[in-house]
Amino acid sequence: MKYIVLLSLSFLLILQACGQEKKKEHSIDQQLKACLDVEKNQTTAGMIECTNRAQEQWDKELNTNYSLLIGKLSADEKEKLKVAQRNWIAYRDNEIEFARTMYINMQGTMWRVVLADRQMELTKQRALDLKAYVDNMTAGE
């Protein structure tokens, strides 16, 4: 079972790496990989703990990028970003609730790892989206 979970996570990481151009791997992703490589973390609980730590770091990154972005926007743009962020939070919460409901009914503990990864990936993607906005706004400076 442990082998299947590790194989599944490895496959997901490979797919993610192949889908990106030769971009430098983010330090949070590097820390996650290092955590998952530790033998004691090659259990369901260990993988979930590593992924949850990475999710917390992505959440901090998201908040940092949000703050940087909001500091560069006009009043109208700030209001629209706030609305978009509230809508994203509602989407994220609903998506996680759906995934939790679905995966809880599936057989095997690996689905708990998949759920933790899904939550992390949602937060990571939003953090990267906000970073892209910041980068675009500062490109001409």
C-alpha positions in Angstrom: 0.0 0.0 0.0 2.8 2.4 0.9 4.4 1.7 -2.4 1.2 2.5 -4.3 0.9 5.8 -2.5 4.5 6.8 -3.1 4.2 5.8 -6.7 1.0 7.9 -7.1 2.6 10.9 -5.5 5.8 10.5 -7.6 3.6 10.3 -10.7 1.8 13.5 -9.7 5.0 15.3 -9.1 6.4 14.2 -12.5 3.3 15.3 -14.3 3.5 18.6 -12.6 7.2 19.0 -13.5 6.6 18.1 -17.1 3.7 20.6 -17.4 6.0 23.4 -16.5 8.7 25.0 -18.5 12.2 25.0 -17.1 11.2 27.3 -14.3 13.1 27.2 -11.1 11.3 25.0 -8.5 9.8 27.1 -5.7 11.5 26.7 -2.3 8.2 25.4 -0.8 8.0 22.6 -3.4 11.7 21.8 -2.6 10.9 21.6 1.1 7.9 19.4 0.4 10.0 17.0 -1.6 12.7 16.9 1.0 10.1 16.2 3.7 8.5 13.4 1.7 12.0 11.9 1.1 12.5 11.3 4.8 11.9 7.7 5.5 9.7 8.3 8.6 7.4 10.5 6.4 6.8 7.7 3.9 3.6 6.8 5.7 0.1 8.2 5.2 0.4 10.3 8.4 3.9 11.5 7.4 2.8 12.4 3.8 -0.2 14.3 5.1 2.0 16.2 7.7 4.5 17.2 5.0 1.7 18.3 2.7 -0.1 20.2 5.4 3.2 22.1 6.2 3.6 23.0 2.6 0.0 24.1 2.4 0.6 26.4 5.4 3.6 27.9 3.6 1.7 28.4 0.4 -1.0 30.1 2.5 1.6 32.5 3.8 2.9 33.1 0.3 -0.7 33.7 -0.9 -1.2 36.4 1.8 2.2 38.0 1.1 1.3 38.2 -2.6 -2.2 39.5 -1.9 -0.7 42.3 0.3 1.9 43.2 -2.3 -0.8 43.3 -5.0 -3.3 45.3 -3.1 -0.7 47.9 -2.3 -0.2 48.6 -6.0 -3.9 48.9 -7.1 -6.3 51.8 -7.5 -9.3 52.0 -5.2 -11.6 50.4 -7.9 -9.1 47.6 -8.5 -8.7 46.9 -4.8 -12.4 46.5 -4.4 -12.5 44.1 -7.4 -9.6 42.1 -6.0 -11.3 41.8 -2.6 -14.5 40.5 -4.3 -12.4 38.1 -6.4 -10.6 36.9 -3.3 -13.8 36.3 -1.3 -15.2 34.4 -4.3 -12.0 32.3 -4.5 -12.2 31.5 -0.8 -15.8 30.3 -1.2 -14.7 28.3 -4.2 -11.8 26.8 -2.3 -13.9 25.9 0.7 -16.6 24.3 -1.5 -14.0 22.4 -3.6 -12.4 21.0 -0.4 -15.8 20.0 1.0 -16.6 18.2 -2.2 -13.3 16.4 -2.3 -13.5 15.5 1.4 -17.0 14.0 0.9 -15.9 12.1 -2.2 -12.6 10.8 -0.9 -14.0 9.8 2.5 -16.1 7.3 0.7 -13.2 5.8 -1.3 -11.4 2.8 0.0 -7.8 3.2 1.1 -5.8 5.7 3.2 -4.1 7.1 0.2 -7.1 9.2 -0.5 -6.4 11.2 2.6 -3.1 12.1 1.1 -4.7 13.0 -2.2 -7.2 15.2 -0.3 -4.3 17.0 1.5 -2.5 17.5 -1.8 -5.7 18.9 -3.4 -6.0 21.5 -0.7 -2.4 22.4 -1.0 -2.6 22.7 -4.8 -5.6 25.0 -4.7 -3.7 27.4 -2.3 -0.5 27.1 -4.3 -2.2 28.0 -7.5 -3.9 31.0 -6.1 -0.6 32.2 -4.5 1.1 31.8 -7.9 -1.8 33.6 -9.7 -1.4 36.6 -7.3 2.3 36.5 -7.8 1.9 36.7 -11.5 -0.3 39.8 -11.1 2.4 41.4 -8.9 5.1 40.5 -11.4 3.1 42.0 -14.2 2.5 45.2 -12.4 6.1 45.6 -11.4 7.5 44.6 -14.9 7.8 48.2 -16.0 9.3 49.6 -12.9 
